[in-house]
Amino acid sequence: MLTPSIATVVKMLEDLPEETQSQVVEHLRQWLAELEEEAQWEQSFARSQDKLYQAGHEARKQIAKGKSKPLDLNEL
């Protein structure tokens, strides 16, 4: 289904030279791919929230019990 917004963009593109149309389409493809990748990352991050919360909770428990030591970046 062609929305009014998409129809407007198509009409704008039709007035451009073919080479410019190709460049615009390539930019749109790249931009859409980035949007999709970002959406996938956000979904993945959202699914990991419980695990991150549990890991943080466990770390706080270990600290409270004295079973942890400060991170020494020189030991990495």
C-alpha positions as CSV (number, residue, x, y, z in Angstrom):
1,M,0.0,0.0,0.0
2,L,1.4,3.3,-1.0
3,T,0.9,5.9,1.7
4,P,0.6,9.6,0.8
5,S,4.1,10.2,2.2
6,I,5.7,7.5,0.2
7,A,3.8,8.7,-2.9
8,T,5.2,12.2,-2.4
9,V,8.8,10.8,-2.1
10,V,8.3,8.7,-5.2
11,K,7.1,11.8,-7.2
12,M,10.1,13.7,-5.9
13,L,12.5,10.9,-7.0
14,E,10.9,10.7,-10.4
15,D,12.1,14.3,-11.1
16,L,15.7,13.5,-10.4
17,P,18.2,12.1,-12.9
18,E,18.5,8.3,-12.9
19,E,22.0,8.4,-11.4
20,T,20.8,10.6,-8.5
21,Q,17.8,8.3,-8.0
22,S,20.2,5.3,-7.7
23,Q,22.3,7.2,-5.1
24,V,19.2,8.2,-3.1
25,V,17.9,4.6,-3.1
26,E,21.3,3.3,-2.0
27,H,21.3,5.8,0.9
28,L,17.8,4.7,1.9
29,R,18.8,1.0,1.8
30,Q,21.7,1.7,4.1
31,W,19.6,3.9,6.4
32,L,16.9,1.3,6.6
33,A,19.4,-1.5,7.3
34,E,20.9,0.6,10.2
35,L,17.4,1.2,11.6
36,E,16.7,-2.6,11.4
37,E,20.0,-3.4,13.1
38,E,19.3,-0.8,15.8
39,A,15.8,-2.3,16.4
40,Q,17.4,-5.8,16.7
41,W,19.9,-4.5,19.2
42,E,17.2,-2.8,21.3
43,Q,15.2,-6.1,21.3
44,S,18.2,-8.1,22.4
45,F,19.0,-5.6,25.1
46,A,15.4,-5.6,26.3
47,R,15.5,-9.4,26.6
48,S,18.7,-9.3,28.6
49,Q,17.4,-6.9,31.3
50,D,16.4,-9.6,33.7
51,K,19.8,-11.3,33.4
52,L,21.6,-8.0,33.9
53,Y,19.4,-7.3,37.0
54,Q,20.1,-10.7,38.5
55,A,23.9,-10.4,37.8
56,G,23.9,-7.0,39.5
57,H,21.9,-8.3,42.5
58,E,24.3,-11.3,42.8
59,A,27.3,-8.9,42.7
60,R,25.9,-6.8,45.5
61,K,25.3,-9.9,47.6
62,Q,28.9,-11.0,47.0
63,I,30.2,-7.6,48.0
64,A,28.0,-7.5,51.1
65,K,29.4,-11.0,52.1
66,G,33.0,-9.8,51.6
67,K,33.5,-12.3,48.8
68,S,34.8,-9.7,46.3
69,K,37.8,-7.5,45.9
70,P,38.2,-4.2,44.1
71,L,39.1,-4.4,40.4
72,D,42.8,-3.8,39.7
73,L,43.1,-2.7,36.1
74,N,46.8,-3.5,36.2
75,E,45.9,-7.1,36.7
76,L,43.9,-7.3,33.5
